[in-house]
Amino acid sequence: MADTERFNFPLFRQVMRMLSPYKRTFYLTAFLTVVLAPLAVVRPKLLQTMVDDYIAIGDVHGMFILAMGILGLLILEVILRYFFLYHADWLGQATIRDLRVKIFNHVNSLNLNYFDKTPIGQSTTRTISDIESINTIFSEGSITIVADLLTIVAVLVVMFFTSWKLTFMVLTVFPLLIWGSIQFKESVRKSYEKVRNHISTMNAFLQERISGMRVVQIFNAETREAEKFRQINRDYTSANLRAIFAYAIFFPVVDIISALSLGLMVWYGARGVLSEEVTIGVLVAFPLYISMLYRPIRMLADKFNTLQMGLIAAERVFKLLDNNDRVQNTGSFAPASLKGEVSFDRVCFSYSGDMEKDPVLKDVSFQINPGETLAIVGSTGSGKTTIISLLNRFYEIESGHIRIDGRDLREYDVFALRRRVAVVLQDVFLFSGTVLENITLRDPNITEQQVVEAAKMIGAHAFIQKLPGGYHYPVMERGATLSMGQRQLISFVRALVFNPDVLILDEATSSIDPESEGVIQHAIEKLIARRTSIIIAHRLSTIRHATNILVLDKGVVREFGPHDQLLALENGRYKELYEKQFLQIGAA
């Protein structure tokens, strides 16, 4: 986090570089800024001329002509200000629109290690709330601050030119205003920083509790979670109230200082009129000058805080963009299909990157020939799921080699590789949309007929047809209206419809009831007969047809070979697992 008490010019320049695709609009806005500043000051000057040169001598015709000029000038100013405000806001919206897409694409490219460590609510805050704050840099910050500063300079120049004595009298209370603005800025800055932090905390809390509402209600934790939320909400409200308190003090103080300045001007100006040092027109115009002087000053401190908070949000967003925690897609090999030969050669991996303290896989080696089926068994935490994550290049290995068809995994284009490898997970995620969209993931190359054929092969067609609307049945978020078994079947069709060369089942039938398992078992056997398959084994039925079985224990390969061969090993790890788990399941 940058030091927010000082203006971060390098960061500001980085934000302004985002405007480069919209230079014409930026230059137009800058031009309007320069034009509007002196234009606003002309009206009081014309009013002074009207009073001194026309009203004083009773020239009604001249007064009318000048009044029409003032009206025309006012209309011109309104039109130009409309274009200024519209283009300033448009500039901000166009820039953050591009930034949202850039952030979303960047987050999509990060490897799973980032999502393992980062709360979803924090990523949501970066993508929505923080980017909206960046918009204020353009709509309420930088451009409008320049416009206000130019207006202040223009007003002061005209005031000094009109009556330097009266101007000095008006500015005698100016130091008090500057001091108050600085205090206000600092107070609001600190409050806004706390507000931004509490928003991130609240987003993360809400996302987690809403996603896990089933667990909250099952364990009767509603009251405890509600109390936690009330505390977070109180902290957020308290931070906002501190900012509101600063506004409630500052704006009335500015009004008092402005009134004091106006009183001094009237007192000194009246004496000047009596001594004929000041004209009536000047005395009429100066209150307008004072209003035009204090109004932007009143808002400058607030706008500068807005700019600072926008820069803080920009810093967080740029930090996310600078995160290179992703698989580097340096490969270019993109085959139309794979033979399916898979080999791990002394592969070591750790999620934390520290093999000494937190090893997950240690010197793992095995080979799968094309068309073979490998079942991976082991206790929880042994590294079974990690192997398939590495095969999809969701993470980078620490050492060793992973090869497909004799070619190192890093030589493949990541997207081409993942198109040829299908994974069916135990924890099924369904998006909001129809059943058909969840299966095809909106890939236009997959037809509904292909989906129906795959569903029939798996045995999911019958239950999908019974849904209202069939394949066009709207699935609620995460598939809440479907049973776990139905969600598993849909995910199975999703994997098969992409016609993969390598099929991975990560305990994919563990949530299927025995009747449904029987329906899909024949389809599984047909599919793996012509594909290289890797099965994270949970049930006995899923490994009976495996060519070889890999036994993992704490990230180390303990045994490798066919089912019968491993059962024949005395004191073997597989035999132990078989007797403890699979025979118990068979007996049940």
N, C-alpha and C positions, 0 to 999 in steps of 0.2 A: 504494500500500500504506500502510495506516495505521500509525501508530507502535504496535507491538505491546507496547511496554514499559508503556504506559498503557492503562487500560481505556477502550474506545471506547463511551461511553454513548449517543451518538446512533445508532450502528450497532446497539447492543443494543436500543434502543427500536424501531428499524426491524424487527429480527427478531421482537420480541415482538408487534408489530402483526399479524404473520402469524397469530396465535392468535385474532384477532377472530371468525372463523366458529365457533370452539369455546369461547366464553366460559364456558358452563356447566361444561364439563369442566375448564377452567382454574380456575374458582372452587372447584369441588369439590376439586381437587388442592391448591389453596392452603389450603382449610379443613382438609384432612387433615394438611397440613404443620404447621399451628398446633396441632392436637389431639395429634399424635404426640409433639411435643417434650416437653411436661410429662408426658404419659402414661408415657413411658419412665422418667422419674425417680421415679415413684411406687413402682415395685417395690423398689428399694433402701431407700426410706423405710419401706415395709411390713416388709421384712426386718429392719430396725433395731428396729422396734416389736415384732416377734415375739421377737427375742432379749431385749430389755430388759424387756418387759412380760409375756411368757408363758413362755419357756424358763427365764428366770432364777428364776421362782417355781414352775416345774413344772406350769403350767396346760396340760395336754395338749389339752383340749377347745378352749380359746381358740386354742391354737397351730394346731390342725387347721382351725378356721374361718378363721383368717387365711391359712393355707396355701392353702385353697380359693379365697380372695379373690385371692391372688397368681396362682394358676393361671388363674383366670377373666380377670384383668387381662392376663396373658400371651397368652391366646387372643384376647382383644379386640385387643390390640396387633398380633398376627400378622395378623388379618383386615384391620384398618385399613391396615397396612403393605402388604398384598397389593393392596388397592384403590389405595393411593397409587402404588406402583411401576407397576401396570398402567396406570393412567390417565396417569401421567407419560410412560410409553413410548408409549401410544396417541396422546397429544397430539403427540409428536414425529413419529410415523409419519404421522399424518393431515396434519400441516402440510407435511412434505417430499413427501408424495404429491401434494398440490396444487401444490407448488413445482416438482416434476418436470414436471408437465403444463404449467405456465406457462413453464418454461424451454424445453421441447420446442417448444411453439407459437411462442415468441419466436424461437428459432433458425430455425424454418421460415419465419418472416416476414422474416428478414434477406436482404439482396440478396447476390448472388454475390461481391461485393467482400470481404465478411467472410470467406467460405470461401477466397478466394484468398490471404488474408493469415494465416489462423489454422490451425495444424495440427489435424487431426481428433482426435488424442490429447488435445489441450488441451480441446477442446469436450467430449469424452467424460469427462474428469476433472471438468469443471464440472458435468456432468449427473448423474454417478454418485458419485464419491468425495467431492467437495466438499459435495454435498447430504447425503450420509450423515454428514459431519462436522457439518453444521448440526443434524442430529437429536440429536447429543450435547449441544447447548445445552439441550435440554429434558429428555432422559433422564438425563444425567450432570452437567449444568452448573448452570444457574440455579436450578431448583426444588430439586434435592437440596442445593445449596450453602446455600440459605435454610433448608432443613430441618436441616442440620448446624449452622448458626449458631444457630438457635433452640434446638437440643438443648444446645449448649455454654452458652448463656445460662441455660437452665433448670437445668442441672447445677450451674453456679457459684452460682446463687441458692440452691439447696437446700443446697449444701455450706457456704456462708457462714452460712445460717440454722442448720444443724446444729452446726457448730463452726468459727468464723472463724479460730481459732488454727491448727487442723489444716489448714484450707484454705490459709492463708498459707504453711505449711510445704510443702504440696504444690506451690504455685505458685512456689517459690523457683527451680526449674529451668526455669520457663516461658520466660524470655527466651532461653535456649539453644535451646529448641524453635522459637520464632518465627524466630530467626536462621537455623536450619537449614532451616526451611520456605521462607523467602525464597530462600536459595541454591539449594535444590532446584527451586523454581518457575522461576527464571531459567535454570538449566541445562537443564531439560526443555523449556522454551519454545523455546530456540534449537535444540535437537535436533529438536523437532517441526516447526519451520519448515523445516528442511533436509529432513526426511522428506517433507513435503508437496510441496516443489519437486522432489525426486527422483522421487516418484510420478508427477507430471505429465510429467517427462522420460521416464520409463520407458514410460508409456502411449503417448506420441507415437512413441517409437522402435519399440515392438512393433507398433503399428498400421501404420506405414509399411513395416516390413520384412516383416510377414506379407502385406500387400496387394501388395508388390512382390517376393514370394518367387521368382517366375518369373525376374525380372531378376537377383536375387542368385545363383540357381543357374546361369543361363546364363553369367554371367561369373565363375563359381567364386569368389564373394566370401563364401562361408559362413564361412571362417576369420576373415576381417577383421571381418565383422559380428558374429561370436560374441565376438571380443575387445572390440569396442565395447560389446556388451551386458554382458560381464563387468565392464568398468570402471564402467558405470552401476549395475550390480547391487552392486558393491563399495561405491560411494558411498552407495547406499541402505542397505545393511547397516551401514555404518559409522555413519551417522546414527542408525539404530535402536539400535546397540550403545551409543552415547553416552547415549541416553535410558535404556537398561537399566542402564548403569553408575551413573547418578544414582539410579535406584530401588534398586539393590543397596546403595548407601551410605545413603540416606536412611531407608529402613524399619528396618534394624537400629539406626541411631542413635536413631530414635524409640522403639524397643523398649528401648534402654538408658536413655534419659531417663525413660521411663515406669517402668522398674524402679527407677531412682534415686529417682523421686518416691514410688513405693510404699515403698521402704526408709525414706525420711525419714518418711513417714506412720506406718509401723509403729514406728519408733524413738520418734518423738515421742508417738504414740498410746499406746504401751505405758507410757511415763512418765505420761501423763495418766490411764490406767486405774489405775495404782498410786496416784496422788495423788487419785483419784476425780474428776478434772476431765473425763474422757472415759469414756463407758459402753462396755461390750462391744459393744453393738449398733451404736454409731457406728463402732467399729473394724472390725466386720464389713461395714458398708455402704460405708465409704469406698473400699476397693479396687474395688468396683463403680462408684462415682462416677468414680474415676480412669480405669477402662477406658472408661466412657462419655464421658469428657472427651477422652482421647487418641485414641480411634478416629476420631472425625470430624476432629480436627485433623490426624491422620496423612493423611487423604484429601483435606483441603481444598486443599492446594497442588496436588495432582494434578488435582482437579476444576476448579480455577481455570484450570490450563493447558488442560484439555479445553475449557473455556468460551472461552478466548482463541483456541485453534486453530479452534473452531467459528465464532467471529466473523471470523477471517481468511478461512475458507472462504466465509462469508456475504458478506464484502466482495467476493470474486472473483465470486460468483454475482450479486450485485446490480450489479456493474460490467457484467456481460454483459447483464443486464436493462435497464441504462441505455443500452446501445449502440443508437443509433437509425440505425445504418448499414443502412437498409432503404428500399425504395421506398415512399413515402408513398401509400397508397391513398386519395387525396382525391377521385377521380372517382366518379361515381354512374351513369354511362350504361352500361347492361347490355343490349345488343341481343340478340335471339334468334338473329340471324344477321348476317353482314357481307357487303357487296357485294364487297369485296376490293380497293378502290382504296387504294394505299399510296404515300405521298410522303415524301421526306426533303428538308427545306429548310434548306440551310446548317448542317447538323448538325456540331457539334464535340464531341469526347469524349476524355477521358483517364482511365485507370484510377486514376492517382494523384491526380487532381484538379488537376494542374499542366499546363496546356496549353502553357506555354512550354518546359518541360523534357521532358515525356513525352506528346506528342500522339499519339493513335491514329487519330482521324478528324478531318480538317480541311476544313470547309465542304463536306461531302458533300451533293449534291443529285441526286435522280432521282425518277421517278414510274413506277408500275406501274398500268395500268388493270385493271378487273375482268376476271378470266379469263385475263390474260396471264401469261407465264412470263419471269422475269428470271433470267439466269445471271450469277453474280458470279465473276470470275476475277482472279487476281493471285498474286504470289509469297507465300511464307510471311511472316506478320507484316504483311501489307498492310491488314488490318482487315476481312477477309471475315466471319469468325465474329462479330466485334464488332457488325456491322450487325444480324444476326438476334438477338443478345442484347439489343440496344437495342429492337428491334421487340417483344420479349416483356416489356420493362420489367424486365429483370434488373438493369439499371443505369440511372442517371439521366444524361441528356445535360448537357453544360456550357452549350451554347447552341444556337439553332436550333429547328426544329420537326419533329416526326414526326407525320404525320396518317394516319388510316385512315378512308376514306369521307368525307374532308373535315373530320373532327373531330380535334382535337389528342389525342394518345395519353393525355395526363394527365387528360382528361375521362372516360376509360373506367374502369369498375371493373376492377381488375387481374385478379381471378379470372374475371370474365365475359370479358375480353379473351383470356386464356390458354386458355379453353375453346374458343374459335373459331380458335385458331392451333395447328397441330400441327408438331412438329419431330422429324426423324429425324437423330440425331447419328452421327458416324463412330465415336465411342467409346461403345459400347452398354453400358448398365448394366442388369443383370437382378438382381432381388431373390430371396431365398430364398422359394420357393413354387412353385406349379404354373405351367405355361405359360399357362393360362387367366388366372390371377391376375396374371401379369406383363403380359398384354395389356390386361386391363380395369383393372388397378391397383385391384381390388376395388370398382369402381364398380357398385352394384347395378342401375343403369339399363341396363347393357349385358348382353345375353343371350348365351348360348353360341352360339346360332344366328347372331347378328350377327358374332361372332368368326369362326365357320367360313366365312361368306360372304366376309368381308374377307380371310381367309387364302387362300381359293380364288382371289380376284381377284389377289392378289399372287403366288400360286404357292408359298405356304408350307404349304398344307394337306397336300400329299403327304408331306413330310418329318416334319410334326408327327404325322400318323397312324402313321408307322412307329416313333415313340418308344413305349416301354413305358408304357401308360396314355394315350397320345395327348395330348389337351389337358390332361390331369390329371397329366402327367409332372412329377415334382418337380424343379425347377431348383435346382441348387446355387448357393451364393453367387457372384454376378457371372457366373453361367452357365458355370461352369468345365467342365461336362461336355458343352457344346455347342461346335460350331465357330464361328469368328468370322462366317462367312457365315450360319449358322443364327441366330445372335444378331441379326445385322443384319435378317434377314427377320422375326423376331419383333418387333423394334422398329418395323419398317415397318407391320406389322399393327396394332401398338399405336397408332401415329399415325392410321391410316386408320379404325379402328373408332370413333373419336370424331367422325368425319364433319366435319373442319375446313373452314372457309371459306378459310383461307390455309394452304398447305402449304409447309414449309421442309425442304429436303434439304441437310444439311451434309456434303457428300462422302459421302452415305449409301451409295453403291455402291462405294466405294473398296476395301472389304475383301471384296467379293463376287467369286467366281470367274467366269470368262467364261460358263460354262454357267448358273449361277444368275442372272447379270446378264441373260442373254437371256430367262430365264423371267419376270423382273419388269419388263423394259423395256416390254412392251406394256401392262401394268397401270399403269405410271407415266404413259405417254402418255395413256391413257384418263382417269386421275384429274386430271391437270393441265389437260386440255381444258375442264373445267368448274370449275376453281378457280384463284384467284391463287396462283402458285407462285414460290418463290425457291429457286434451286439454287446452292449453293456448288460450283463446277465443279472436277472433278478429271480425269474422263475425257471424251474427245471425245463419246462416246455420250450423255452427260448434258446436253449443251448444243446438240445439233443442232436440237432442237425449241424452243429458247428464242425468245421474241418479240424480246427485246433482251438484250444482254450489257453488263454494267457492268465496266469494267476499273479495278481499284484498284492504286495504287502508293504505298506508304508513307503510307496513310491519305488519299490524294487521288484524286479521280476523274479518270482520264486520258482515258478514252474511253467512249462510250455509244452503242449502236445495234445493229442486226441483225448477224448473223454475216457475211453477204456484204459489207455496207457497211464493217465494221471491217477485214475482210481486204483491202479495196481501198485502205486508207490506206497511203501510203508511209511507211516507217519507224514504223509504228504499234506501240504496245505489245502490242496483242492479236495482231497478225500475228507479232511476235517470239515471244510465248509459244506461239502455235500451231505455228510452225515448229520451235521448240526441244523442245516437249513432245508435242503431239498428233500431229504427223507422225511423230515417233519411235515413239510408241505404235502408230500405224497400220502403220508398217513392221515392227514386231515381230510 
